[in-house]
């Protein structure tokens, strides 16, 4: 039976206990030697929030038991905050226009 080197390894078929060798090699190769896995997790949470996911959804995805922990990850972009503020002004304007149409219909 021909066995490969990998199959002869004492760790073959066992779960990974660390990824640090591979992670270090990838960071060096990409020119990002100071990037941490936690940085990627933080960015992922921010991307989720900025794409419209709720903090509750992000909390569940990241496995946080306390929402305060999730809030640290959720840095909203200026654009997202502007969109949120604009949505209320659009709703108010729509209500005002609907009120004006009602008044005009009642006057006619």
N, C-alpha and C positions, 0 to 999 in steps of 0.2 A: 504494500500500500504506500503510495506516494503522499507524504504529508508536507504541507508547506511550512515555512518557518513560523508563520503566524499561528498555525494550528498547534505547533509544538510549544508555543509560548505558554508559561504558567498562567497568564491572565486571559488567554483566549476564551471568548464566550462569556466572560464576566463583565458586569457593568463597569463603566468608567468611574473611577473615584476622584480623578482630577483631570482637568483639561489644560492645565497651566503650560505645559510644554508647547502644545499646539497653539494656544492663545498667545503665548509670547512670540512664537514664530510668525503668526499672522499679523500681529501688531508691528513687528519689525519690518515685515515685507510690505506693509501698506504705509509705512512711515508715520504710524500713530503709536509710538512706544509708551505713551502715558495713558492711553485709553483703557478704562476699566470696564468690566462686564456691567457693573452697577451704572456706569454712564449710559450704556445701551438700554438698560431697563428704564432709566429715567427718561431718555429720549422717546422710547416706545410709549410710555405713559403719556407724555406730552403730545405725541402725535395722535394718540387715541382721543384725548380731550379736544384737541384742535380740529379733529375730524367730526366732532359732534357727539362723541360717546359721553355718557353721563359719568360723574365721579363714582357713582355706585357701580356702574358697569366696569370701570377701570379697577375699582377696589376688588371686585370679584375676580377679574382676569389676573390681577397681580397676587391675589391670595392674601390681601391685608384684612386683618380682623378689626382694625380700627380705621375709620374714615379719615382721621387726622393724619395718619401716615400717608394715605393716598393724596391728600391735599398738598403735601410737600412736592410730589411729583408733577402736579397738575399746573404747570406754568402756562397760562393762556397767552396766545399771541395777541398783539395789539389788534390785528385784523379780526380775530374771533370776538374780542370784546366790543369792537366797533359794530360788528354784525349784530351782536346781542342788543346793544343799545339802539341800533337802527330798527330792529324788529318791533320794539315797543313804539317807536315813533310812527312806523307804518300802520300799526294797529290803531293807534290814536287817530291818525289822519283818516283811516278808513271809517272809524266810528263817527268822526265829525262829518264826513261826506255823506254817510248814511243818514245822519240826523238832518242835514240840510235837505236831502232829497225827500225825507218824510215831511218836513215843514213845507216844502214847495208843493207836494202832493196834497197836503191838507188845505193849503191856501187856494188851490185850483178848483 
